[in-house]
Amino acid sequence: MLVDGRLLHDHARPQAALRTQKPLYRFRWEEFDHPAYSPDLAPSDYHPFQYLKRFLAGQHFPSDDDMQTTVTSLRRGLLRHRHAEISVMV
């Protein structure tokens, strides 16, 4: 179902359905996972955590400090990128 330019597909497995994968790839649409339910996590807060999760997947850090440094630099880079996008729009 297409709603306000968003494709909603409950309980569908787009990663397994070639018929769904092709248009997603062709139109360069970004797919969002269903957010985990949490009363203190707003949907607008969910997207940055998904990006962070994908970025950190499979990485191993020798210490907590190394991991915190990586996450902090990534967060700062994302903030600079978002600020630049907003500046261009204004």
C-alpha positions in Angstrom: 0.0 0.0 0.0 1.4 3.4 -1.0 0.6 6.2 1.6 2.0 9.7 1.2 4.9 8.4 -1.0 5.7 5.7 1.5 5.4 2.0 0.8 3.8 0.2 3.7 4.2 -3.6 3.8 3.4 -5.3 7.1 4.7 -8.8 7.7 6.2 -8.8 4.2 9.8 -9.9 3.7 11.2 -7.5 1.1 14.7 -8.9 1.5 13.3 -12.2 0.2 10.7 -11.0 -2.3 12.5 -10.1 -5.6 9.3 -8.4 -6.8 9.6 -6.0 -3.9 13.4 -5.6 -4.0 13.6 -4.5 -7.7 11.5 -1.3 -7.3 13.2 -0.4 -4.0 16.6 -0.6 -5.7 15.4 1.1 -9.0 13.8 4.1 -7.2 16.7 4.2 -4.6 14.1 4.0 -1.8 15.5 3.6 1.7 13.9 0.8 3.7 13.3 1.3 7.4 13.0 -1.6 9.8 10.0 -1.6 12.1 11.1 0.3 15.2 11.3 -1.6 18.4 8.6 -0.6 20.9 9.9 1.6 23.6 7.9 4.3 25.5 11.0 6.5 25.8 12.2 6.3 22.1 10.3 8.5 19.7 10.1 7.4 16.0 12.2 10.4 15.1 15.0 9.1 17.4 14.9 5.7 15.8 16.6 6.4 12.5 20.0 7.5 13.8 20.2 4.4 16.0 19.5 2.2 13.0 22.3 3.9 11.1 24.6 3.5 14.0 23.7 -0.2 14.3 24.5 -0.8 10.7 27.7 1.1 10.9 28.9 -0.8 13.9 27.8 -4.2 12.7 30.7 -6.7 12.6 33.2 -4.2 14.1 35.3 -5.2 17.1 36.9 -2.7 19.4 39.9 -3.5 21.7 38.4 -1.3 24.5 35.3 0.6 25.5 37.2 3.9 25.0 37.9 3.0 21.3 34.3 2.2 20.8 33.1 5.4 22.4 35.6 7.4 20.3 34.3 5.8 17.1 30.6 6.5 18.1 31.4 10.1 19.1 33.1 10.8 15.8 30.3 9.2 13.8 27.7 11.2 15.7 29.6 14.5 15.1 29.9 13.6 11.4 26.2 12.9 11.2 25.4 16.2 12.9 27.7 18.1 10.5 26.1 16.4 7.5 22.5 17.1 8.7 23.5 20.7 9.5 24.9 21.1 5.9 21.7 19.6 4.4 19.5 22.0 6.4 21.7 25.0 5.5 21.3 24.2 1.8 17.5 24.0 2.2 17.2 27.4 3.9 
